[in-house]
Amino acid sequence: MIAAFALLLAFQLAGEALRVALHLPVPGPVIGMALLLVWLVMRRGPDEPLRHTAGNLLQNLSLMFVPAGTGVMLHIGRLTDEAWPIAVALVASTVLGLAATGLTLHLLTRNRNTGENQ
């Protein structure tokens, strides 16, 4: 489990190093996750220790929200002052996300159905 966790941290570190070196506007962990995805695709999936470690991390994912919840409570006054812009951003991003997901699903199923008819 330690080796698999170290591997996950290594990809996060590589993503952060790339972000800093190339001055990218994307968070380092996101870049590291993309690198991990490429690595997993090349290997045709994770091995059992990595699968087990990832499963354990996902089971305890709710613990990762404790710092965020603490930050929300610490800055509740600012959130109250900016409630309307935050609400508009949340609604707009939800609608855009749903529209993008629906359009992607529609395009993917249309191509699939077209292929079955041939």
VMD Tcl script that builds the backbone (N, CA, C; Angstrom):
set m [mol new atoms 354]
animate dup $m
set s [atomselect $m all]
$s set {name element resname resid chain x y z} {
  {N N MET 1 A 0.825 -1.189 0.000}
  {CA C MET 1 A 0.000 0.000 0.000}
  {C C MET 1 A 0.868 1.252 0.000}
  {N N ILE 2 A 2.002 1.208 0.669}
  {CA C ILE 2 A 2.889 2.379 0.719}
  {C C ILE 2 A 3.446 2.679 -0.668}
  {N N ALA 3 A 3.833 1.667 -1.402}
  {CA C ALA 3 A 4.380 1.889 -2.749}
  {C C ALA 3 A 3.319 2.481 -3.674}
  {N N ALA 4 A 2.093 2.007 -3.581}
  {CA C ALA 4 A 1.025 2.537 -4.429}
  {C C ALA 4 A 0.695 3.976 -4.051}
  {N N PHE 5 A 0.686 4.273 -2.761}
  {CA C PHE 5 A 0.435 5.641 -2.316}
  {C C PHE 5 A 1.571 6.563 -2.756}
  {N N ALA 6 A 2.798 6.062 -2.679}
  {CA C ALA 6 A 3.946 6.848 -3.155}
  {C C ALA 6 A 3.841 7.109 -4.658}
  {N N LEU 7 A 3.342 6.139 -5.399}
  {CA C LEU 7 A 3.145 6.327 -6.839}
  {C C LEU 7 A 2.130 7.436 -7.102}
  {N N LEU 8 A 1.022 7.434 -6.376}
  {CA C LEU 8 A 0.019 8.485 -6.535}
  {C C LEU 8 A 0.597 9.857 -6.195}
  {N N LEU 9 A 1.359 9.918 -5.119}
  {CA C LEU 9 A 1.994 11.183 -4.743}
  {C C LEU 9 A 3.048 11.616 -5.751}
  {N N ALA 10 A 3.738 10.659 -6.354}
  {CA C ALA 10 A 4.738 10.987 -7.371}
  {C C ALA 10 A 4.084 11.621 -8.595}
  {N N PHE 11 A 2.931 11.112 -8.988}
  {CA C PHE 11 A 2.226 11.719 -10.121}
  {C C PHE 11 A 1.723 13.108 -9.764}
  {N N GLN 12 A 1.278 13.290 -8.536}
  {CA C GLN 12 A 0.853 14.623 -8.117}
  {C C GLN 12 A 2.041 15.577 -8.103}
  {N N LEU 13 A 3.182 15.116 -7.618}
  {CA C LEU 13 A 4.384 15.940 -7.607}
  {C C LEU 13 A 4.837 16.271 -9.025}
  {N N ALA 14 A 4.775 15.296 -9.926}
  {CA C ALA 14 A 5.156 15.544 -11.320}
  {C C ALA 14 A 4.233 16.581 -11.948}
  {N N GLY 15 A 2.950 16.499 -11.655}
  {CA C GLY 15 A 2.006 17.489 -12.179}
  {C C GLY 15 A 2.297 18.874 -11.641}
  {N N GLU 16 A 2.599 18.963 -10.370}
  {CA C GLU 16 A 2.924 20.262 -9.765}
  {C C GLU 16 A 4.221 20.820 -10.333}
  {N N ALA 17 A 5.201 19.951 -10.546}
  {CA C ALA 17 A 6.476 20.391 -11.126}
  {C C ALA 17 A 6.267 20.901 -12.560}
  {N N LEU 18 A 5.445 20.197 -13.330}
  {CA C LEU 18 A 5.145 20.664 -14.688}
  {C C LEU 18 A 4.414 22.003 -14.672}
  {N N ARG 19 A 3.488 22.154 -13.749}
  {CA C ARG 19 A 2.740 23.404 -13.641}
  {C C ARG 19 A 3.664 24.574 -13.351}
  {N N VAL 20 A 4.585 24.376 -12.420}
  {CA C VAL 20 A 5.506 25.443 -12.052}
  {C C VAL 20 A 6.502 25.710 -13.180}
  {N N ALA 21 A 7.033 24.645 -13.767}
  {CA C ALA 21 A 8.052 24.805 -14.812}
  {C C ALA 21 A 7.494 25.450 -16.076}
  {N N LEU 22 A 6.269 25.109 -16.426}
  {CA C LEU 22 A 5.682 25.621 -17.666}
  {C C LEU 22 A 4.720 26.786 -17.443}
  {N N HIS 23 A 4.577 27.225 -16.187}
  {CA C HIS 23 A 3.685 28.330 -15.827}
  {C C HIS 23 A 2.271 28.097 -16.355}
  {N N LEU 24 A 1.743 26.910 -16.098}
  {CA C LEU 24 A 0.422 26.540 -16.585}
  {C C LEU 24 A -0.661 27.037 -15.619}
  {N N PRO 25 A -1.830 27.424 -16.138}
  {CA C PRO 25 A -2.911 27.893 -15.266}
  {C C PRO 25 A -3.777 26.762 -14.701}
  {N N VAL 26 A -3.330 25.528 -14.851}
  {CA C VAL 26 A -4.073 24.354 -14.384}
  {C C VAL 26 A -3.437 23.874 -13.076}
  {N N PRO 27 A -4.235 23.472 -12.094}
  {CA C PRO 27 A -3.649 22.971 -10.839}
  {C C PRO 27 A -2.759 21.747 -11.069}
  {N N GLY 28 A -1.678 21.670 -10.320}
  {CA C GLY 28 A -0.735 20.569 -10.443}
  {C C GLY 28 A -1.351 19.197 -10.243}
  {N N PRO 29 A -2.219 19.019 -9.235}
  {CA C PRO 29 A -2.837 17.705 -9.065}
  {C C PRO 29 A -3.685 17.276 -10.265}
  {N N VAL 30 A -4.284 18.226 -10.968}
  {CA C VAL 30 A -5.065 17.877 -12.154}
  {C C VAL 30 A -4.132 17.384 -13.260}
  {N N ILE 31 A -3.003 18.040 -13.425}
  {CA C ILE 31 A -2.013 17.603 -14.409}
  {C C ILE 31 A -1.486 16.225 -14.023}
  {N N GLY 32 A -1.214 16.040 -12.734}
  {CA C GLY 32 A -0.756 14.737 -12.264}
  {C C GLY 32 A -1.781 13.650 -12.498}
  {N N MET 33 A -3.059 13.968 -12.333}
  {CA C MET 33 A -4.106 12.986 -12.582}
  {C C MET 33 A -4.166 12.625 -14.065}
  {N N ALA 34 A -3.965 13.613 -14.934}
  {CA C ALA 34 A -3.939 13.335 -16.371}
  {C C ALA 34 A -2.745 12.449 -16.724}
  {N N LEU 35 A -1.597 12.728 -16.108}
  {CA C LEU 35 A -0.418 11.889 -16.330}
  {C C LEU 35 A -0.671 10.463 -15.838}
  {N N LEU 36 A -1.319 10.340 -14.687}
  {CA C LEU 36 A -1.653 9.016 -14.155}
  {C C LEU 36 A -2.598 8.277 -15.100}
  {N N LEU 37 A -3.569 9.002 -15.660}
  {CA C LEU 37 A -4.487 8.389 -16.612}
  {C C LEU 37 A -3.742 7.855 -17.828}
  {N N VAL 38 A -2.827 8.652 -18.366}
  {CA C VAL 38 A -2.044 8.212 -19.529}
  {C C VAL 38 A -1.233 6.973 -19.163}
  {N N TRP 39 A -0.615 6.999 -17.999}
  {CA C TRP 39 A 0.201 5.866 -17.548}
  {C C TRP 39 A -0.658 4.607 -17.384}
  {N N LEU 40 A -1.860 4.771 -16.820}
  {CA C LEU 40 A -2.740 3.616 -16.633}
  {C C LEU 40 A -3.252 3.077 -17.963}
  {N N VAL 41 A -3.528 3.960 -18.916}
  {CA C VAL 41 A -3.970 3.506 -20.237}
  {C C VAL 41 A -2.852 2.726 -20.912}
  {N N MET 42 A -1.629 3.215 -20.800}
  {CA C MET 42 A -0.489 2.511 -21.411}
  {C C MET 42 A -0.285 1.142 -20.774}
  {N N ARG 43 A -0.544 1.025 -19.477}
  {CA C ARG 43 A -0.380 -0.255 -18.771}
  {C C ARG 43 A -1.635 -1.112 -18.823}
  {N N ARG 44 A -2.682 -0.617 -19.429}
  {CA C ARG 44 A -3.977 -1.301 -19.532}
  {C C ARG 44 A -4.622 -1.526 -18.160}
  {N N GLY 45 A -4.548 -0.514 -17.317}
  {CA C GLY 45 A -5.234 -0.551 -16.033}
  {C C GLY 45 A -4.290 -0.641 -14.853}
  {N N PRO 46 A -4.845 -0.447 -13.658}
  {CA C PRO 46 A -4.021 -0.492 -12.445}
  {C C PRO 46 A -3.754 -1.923 -11.991}
  {N N ASP 47 A -2.647 -2.094 -11.284}
  {CA C ASP 47 A -2.381 -3.397 -10.688}
  {C C ASP 47 A -3.171 -3.494 -9.373}
  {N N GLU 48 A -3.137 -4.642 -8.746}
  {CA C GLU 48 A -3.966 -4.875 -7.558}
  {C C GLU 48 A -3.603 -3.966 -6.375}
  {N N PRO 49 A -2.302 -3.740 -6.056}
  {CA C PRO 49 A -2.006 -2.832 -4.931}
  {C C PRO 49 A -2.529 -1.409 -5.165}
  {N N LEU 50 A -2.399 -0.908 -6.389}
  {CA C LEU 50 A -2.897 0.438 -6.683}
  {C C LEU 50 A -4.419 0.464 -6.607}
  {N N ARG 51 A -5.074 -0.557 -7.088}
  {CA C ARG 51 A -6.537 -0.642 -7.023}
  {C C ARG 51 A -7.002 -0.666 -5.560}
  {N N HIS 52 A -6.304 -1.440 -4.725}
  {CA C HIS 52 A -6.644 -1.537 -3.311}
  {C C HIS 52 A -6.438 -0.199 -2.599}
  {N N THR 53 A -5.318 0.455 -2.868}
  {CA C THR 53 A -5.015 1.746 -2.233}
  {C C THR 53 A -6.019 2.805 -2.660}
  {N N ALA 54 A -6.324 2.862 -3.946}
  {CA C ALA 54 A -7.307 3.832 -4.431}
  {C C ALA 54 A -8.677 3.571 -3.811}
  {N N GLY 55 A -9.041 2.316 -3.668}
  {CA C GLY 55 A -10.314 1.980 -3.033}
  {C C GLY 55 A -10.366 2.451 -1.589}
  {N N ASN 56 A -9.272 2.266 -0.854}
  {CA C ASN 56 A -9.218 2.728 0.532}
  {C C ASN 56 A -9.308 4.245 0.618}
  {N N LEU 57 A -8.636 4.946 -0.290}
  {CA C LEU 57 A -8.709 6.408 -0.297}
  {C C LEU 57 A -10.128 6.881 -0.605}
  {N N LEU 58 A -10.790 6.227 -1.545}
  {CA C LEU 58 A -12.152 6.622 -1.903}
  {C C LEU 58 A -13.141 6.345 -0.776}
  {N N GLN 59 A -12.899 5.295 0.000}
  {CA C GLN 59 A -13.786 4.999 1.126}
  {C C GLN 59 A -13.724 6.096 2.179}
  {N N ASN 60 A -12.594 6.784 2.268}
  {CA C ASN 60 A -12.421 7.839 3.265}
  {C C ASN 60 A -12.427 9.227 2.632}
  {N N LEU 61 A -13.016 9.356 1.465}
  {CA C LEU 61 A -13.023 10.620 0.745}
  {C C LEU 61 A -13.733 11.725 1.518}
  {N N SER 62 A -14.735 11.374 2.295}
  {CA C SER 62 A -15.474 12.403 3.037}
  {C C SER 62 A -14.578 13.164 4.005}
  {N N LEU 63 A -13.515 12.546 4.482}
  {CA C LEU 63 A -12.588 13.245 5.374}
  {C C LEU 63 A -11.876 14.402 4.678}
  {N N MET 64 A -11.774 14.329 3.347}
  {CA C MET 64 A -11.097 15.392 2.612}
  {C C MET 64 A -11.918 16.686 2.601}
  {N N PHE 65 A -13.204 16.615 2.935}
  {CA C PHE 65 A -14.052 17.798 2.931}
  {C C PHE 65 A -14.035 18.543 4.255}
  {N N VAL 66 A -13.408 18.004 5.282}
  {CA C VAL 66 A -13.348 18.675 6.581}
  {C C VAL 66 A -12.610 20.010 6.474}
  {N N PRO 67 A -11.425 20.092 5.841}
  {CA C PRO 67 A -10.776 21.406 5.727}
  {C C PRO 67 A -11.604 22.410 4.931}
  {N N ALA 68 A -12.279 21.957 3.882}
  {CA C ALA 68 A -13.117 22.860 3.094}
  {C C ALA 68 A -14.286 23.373 3.937}
  {N N GLY 69 A -14.893 22.492 4.695}
  {CA C GLY 69 A -15.998 22.907 5.567}
  {C C GLY 69 A -15.546 23.893 6.627}
  {N N THR 70 A -14.356 23.681 7.150}
  {CA C THR 70 A -13.804 24.609 8.133}
  {C C THR 70 A -13.567 25.972 7.494}
  {N N GLY 71 A -13.060 25.978 6.265}
  {CA C GLY 71 A -12.826 27.236 5.562}
  {C C GLY 71 A -14.114 27.983 5.286}
  {N N VAL 72 A -15.172 27.249 4.953}
  {CA C VAL 72 A -16.466 27.886 4.720}
  {C C VAL 72 A -16.948 28.557 6.000}
  {N N MET 73 A -16.842 27.867 7.108}
  {CA C MET 73 A -17.299 28.445 8.374}
  {C C MET 73 A -16.433 29.631 8.796}
  {N N LEU 74 A -15.156 29.601 8.451}
  {CA C LEU 74 A -14.258 30.688 8.810}
  {C C LEU 74 A -14.580 31.955 8.022}
  {N N HIS 75 A -15.024 31.798 6.779}
  {CA C HIS 75 A -15.293 32.948 5.908}
  {C C HIS 75 A -16.781 33.098 5.603}
  {N N ILE 76 A -17.642 32.780 6.571}
  {CA C ILE 76 A -19.081 32.835 6.344}
  {C C ILE 76 A -19.555 34.250 6.056}
  {N N GLY 77 A -18.916 35.241 6.644}
  {CA C GLY 77 A -19.290 36.632 6.392}
  {C C GLY 77 A -19.054 37.028 4.945}
  {N N ARG 78 A -17.927 36.632 4.410}
  {CA C ARG 78 A -17.622 36.937 3.011}
  {C C ARG 78 A -18.585 36.199 2.079}
  {N N LEU 79 A -18.901 34.967 2.414}
  {CA C LEU 79 A -19.854 34.213 1.606}
  {C C LEU 79 A -21.233 34.877 1.626}
  {N N THR 80 A -21.626 35.414 2.767}
  {CA C THR 80 A -22.903 36.115 2.864}
  {C C THR 80 A -22.891 37.370 2.006}
  {N N ASP 81 A -21.792 38.113 2.046}
  {CA C ASP 81 A -21.681 39.337 1.246}
  {C C ASP 81 A -21.727 39.057 -0.251}
  {N N GLU 82 A -21.224 37.927 -0.664}
  {CA C GLU 82 A -21.143 37.599 -2.093}
  {C C GLU 82 A -22.075 36.447 -2.468}
  {N N ALA 83 A -23.207 36.371 -1.785}
  {CA C ALA 83 A -24.133 35.251 -2.001}
  {C C ALA 83 A -24.699 35.232 -3.422}
  {N N TRP 84 A -25.106 36.384 -3.962}
  {CA C TRP 84 A -25.698 36.400 -5.302}
  {C C TRP 84 A -24.713 35.990 -6.381}
  {N N PRO 85 A -23.501 36.547 -6.424}
  {CA C PRO 85 A -22.566 36.071 -7.452}
  {C C PRO 85 A -22.234 34.586 -7.322}
  {N N ILE 86 A -22.140 34.100 -6.091}
  {CA C ILE 86 A -21.857 32.680 -5.882}
  {C C ILE 86 A -23.032 31.835 -6.366}
  {N N ALA 87 A -24.263 32.258 -6.055}
  {CA C ALA 87 A -25.443 31.511 -6.494}
  {C C ALA 87 A -25.544 31.491 -8.015}
  {N N VAL 88 A -25.295 32.633 -8.656}
  {CA C VAL 88 A -25.351 32.696 -10.121}
  {C C VAL 88 A -24.282 31.781 -10.723}
  {N N ALA 89 A -23.075 31.817 -10.164}
  {CA C ALA 89 A -21.995 30.967 -10.672}
  {C C ALA 89 A -22.328 29.491 -10.489}
  {N N LEU 90 A -22.904 29.130 -9.348}
  {CA C LEU 90 A -23.271 27.728 -9.117}
  {C C LEU 90 A -24.350 27.263 -10.082}
  {N N VAL 91 A -25.378 28.077 -10.273}
  {CA C VAL 91 A -26.465 27.684 -11.177}
  {C C VAL 91 A -25.954 27.616 -12.609}
  {N N ALA 92 A -25.192 28.628 -13.034}
  {CA C ALA 92 A -24.679 28.655 -14.410}
  {C C ALA 92 A -23.749 27.477 -14.678}
  {N N SER 93 A -22.848 27.189 -13.741}
  {CA C SER 93 A -21.919 26.078 -13.968}
  {C C SER 93 A -22.651 24.736 -13.955}
  {N N THR 94 A -23.694 24.610 -13.144}
  {CA C THR 94 A -24.483 23.378 -13.140}
  {C C THR 94 A -25.212 23.198 -14.462}
  {N N VAL 95 A -25.839 24.265 -14.946}
  {CA C VAL 95 A -26.554 24.183 -16.221}
  {C C VAL 95 A -25.587 23.880 -17.356}
  {N N LEU 96 A -24.438 24.565 -17.386}
  {CA C LEU 96 A -23.453 24.301 -18.440}
  {C C LEU 96 A -22.915 22.876 -18.359}
  {N N GLY 97 A -22.662 22.394 -17.151}
  {CA C GLY 97 A -22.175 21.021 -16.987}
  {C C GLY 97 A -23.190 19.992 -17.446}
  {N N LEU 98 A -24.452 20.212 -17.091}
  {CA C LEU 98 A -25.505 19.296 -17.536}
  {C C LEU 98 A -25.672 19.339 -19.051}
  {N N ALA 99 A -25.614 20.538 -19.624}
  {CA C ALA 99 A -25.756 20.670 -21.078}
  {C C ALA 99 A -24.594 19.986 -21.800}
  {N N ALA 100 A -23.373 20.186 -21.301}
  {CA C ALA 100 A -22.212 19.546 -21.932}
  {C C ALA 100 A -22.289 18.031 -21.816}
  {N N THR 101 A -22.711 17.538 -20.662}
  {CA C THR 101 A -22.845 16.096 -20.472}
  {C C THR 101 A -23.925 15.522 -21.378}
  {N N GLY 102 A -25.066 16.205 -21.435}
  {CA C GLY 102 A -26.142 15.739 -22.299}
  {C C GLY 102 A -25.756 15.744 -23.762}
  {N N LEU 103 A -25.085 16.809 -24.204}
  {CA C LEU 103 A -24.652 16.887 -25.602}
  {C C LEU 103 A -23.635 15.798 -25.920}
  {N N THR 104 A -22.699 15.584 -25.001}
  {CA C THR 104 A -21.699 14.530 -25.212}
  {C C THR 104 A -22.359 13.165 -25.286}
  {N N LEU 105 A -23.272 12.895 -24.380}
  {CA C LEU 105 A -23.979 11.616 -24.395}
  {C C LEU 105 A -24.790 11.459 -25.678}
  {N N HIS 106 A -25.447 12.524 -26.094}
  {CA C HIS 106 A -26.235 12.474 -27.330}
  {C C HIS 106 A -25.335 12.162 -28.526}
  {N N LEU 107 A -24.191 12.842 -28.611}
  {CA C LEU 107 A -23.279 12.601 -29.731}
  {C C LEU 107 A -22.711 11.185 -29.708}
  {N N LEU 108 A -22.368 10.707 -28.526}
  {CA C LEU 108 A -21.805 9.361 -28.426}
  {C C LEU 108 A -22.838 8.289 -28.749}
  {N N THR 109 A -24.059 8.449 -28.277}
  {CA C THR 109 A -25.076 7.432 -28.565}
  {C C THR 109 A -25.550 7.524 -30.007}
  {N N ARG 110 A -25.545 8.708 -30.587}
  {CA C ARG 110 A -25.930 8.848 -31.993}
  {C C ARG 110 A -24.929 8.128 -32.888}
  {N N ASN 111 A -23.637 8.300 -32.608}
  {CA C ASN 111 A -22.606 7.607 -33.381}
  {C C ASN 111 A -22.705 6.102 -33.191}
  {N N ARG 112 A -23.032 5.672 -32.006}
  {CA C ARG 112 A -23.161 4.241 -31.716}
  {C C ARG 112 A -24.368 3.653 -32.444}
  {N N ASN 113 A -25.485 4.378 -32.398}
  {CA C ASN 113 A -26.688 3.897 -33.084}
  {C C ASN 113 A -26.506 3.898 -34.596}
  {N N THR 114 A -25.798 4.878 -35.124}
  {CA C THR 114 A -25.524 4.931 -36.552}
  {C C THR 114 A -24.678 3.737 -36.977}
  {N N GLY 115 A -23.698 3.362 -36.141}
  {CA C GLY 115 A -22.843 2.220 -36.448}
  {C C GLY 115 A -23.583 0.907 -36.419}
  {N N GLU 116 A -24.621 0.795 -35.561}
  {CA C GLU 116 A -25.382 -0.453 -35.479}
  {C C GLU 116 A -26.295 -0.633 -36.683}
  {N N ASN 117 A -26.739 0.478 -37.286}
  {CA C ASN 117 A -27.661 0.400 -38.402}
  {C C ASN 117 A -26.964 0.016 -39.707}
  {N N GLN 118 A -25.663 0.106 -39.749}
  {CA C GLN 118 A -24.942 -0.168 -40.981}
  {C C GLN 118 A -24.688 -1.638 -41.198}
}
mol reanalyze $m
mol bondsrecalc $m
mol representation Tube
mol addrep $m
